[in-house]
Amino acid sequence: MMLRGDDRLPADALSPLELLRVRMTGPDAWTDTMDAVAASASRRLWSQAYARFADSAPEGTDAAGTARAWDAAVLLVLSAEPDAVLTDLRYAGDGFRDAVRRVAVHLLDTGTGTGAAPASATELAALLRSGLGLR
């Protein structure tokens, strides 16, 4: 993509997706449409991450156990309401999804079932949160 002589992007030469990407990184306030697109993209990224995790769950792990481990990992790593955080594009990056996957795998490996998360999972989540710049 070539900039114009005045360092501006030629908006008419951008695809709608490229234009949205440029607008999302700009200083202006987001529109409701941009919020909806970002939330949809975030949900899709998290859905794909969960599907990969579920596909790699140890043999004999039931779907409910896999879902519980994933949901618990989301709460341990991101410490927010899952619906809110999973639609927030700021938390959809590879690092966040990988951290959740690592904690979920740990939970499956420790076989926590429906009980409280073991201290080791909490400690792993805290370490990963720190690396992600979360408190």
N, C-alpha and C positions, 0 to 999 in steps of 0.2 A: 504494500500500500504506500503510495507516494503522498507526501505532504505537499500542500500548496506552497508557494513561495513565502507565504506569511506564517508557516508552521501550523496551518489548520488542516484538519482532515476534510477531504471532500465527502461530505455526508451523503450526497446523492450517489456516490460510487460504492457505498457500503451496503452489505446485505442487511436486512432487518435485525438479524442476530448480532452482527458486528456492530451495528449502530447502538443496539441495546447495551452491549458490553461496554462501549465507549461511554455511554450515558451513565451506566452504573458506577463507573470509576470516577465520574466527575463530581464537582463540589455541589451541584444543584440538588435540590430535594427530589426524592424518588416519587414517581407517580404511583397510583394504585395499580396500574397495569404492570409496572416494573416490579412492584412488591409481589404481585401474583406470579409473574414469570420466575422470579428468584425463588419463591416458595416452592413452586412446581419443580424447578431444577433441583433444589435441595432435597425434596422428598424423593425424587427419582434416584439421586445419588445414594441416599441412605437405603432405599429399597434394594438397589443393586448390591450394596455392601452387605446387607442382611442376607440376600439370596446367596451370595458367595460364601458367607459364613455358614449358613444352614447346609449348603451343599457339601461343605468340608467337615461337618460335625462328625464326631466318632460314630462308627457303626453301632446301632442299638440305641442311640439317643433319639427319643421321641420328639415330635415337632413341638409339643408343649414345653418340654425341657429346654429345647434350643431357643424358643421364643423368650422363656423366662430368663435365661442366661443373657441374651441380647438386651432385653429391657433393663435388667439389673445393671448391666455394664454401661448402658446409656446414662442411667441415673448416677452411677458411681463416677463416671468420667466427666460428664457434662453438668451434673448437679442442677438440672433445671427440668421444668415440665417437658416431657418428651415431645408432645405435640408442638410446643413453641420452639424448642431448640432444633427439631428435625426439619422445620420449615425456614430456619434462619440460615441463609446462605453463608454467613460468617463461620458457621460451624460445620460446613459440608466439605471442607478440604480433606485431602488425603490423610494428613496427620491426625485429625479428629476421628475419622472413620477407622484408621488403623488402631488408634488407642482403644476405641470401643471394642473392636474385634479382638485385640489382645486380652482385654479384661474378660470378655465373654468366653474366649477359649479357656482362660484360667478357671473361670467359674464352672465350665463343663468338665474340665479336668479334675476339679476338686469335688465334683458331684454334690453341689450344695442343695439340689432339689428346691423345695419351697422355703427352706430355712433362711436365716440371715446370711449375708455374704461373709465369708471368712475374712479374718484380719488380713491375710495375705492379698486378697483381692482388693480390699480397701487401700492397702499400702501401695499396691501396683497402680491403682487408679490415681492415687495422690502423686506418685512419682510421674506418671504420664501427664497428669494435669499441669504439674509444674513445668514440664518440658514444653507444654503447649501455651504457657503463659496464663493459665487459669488459676484462680485461687481456690 
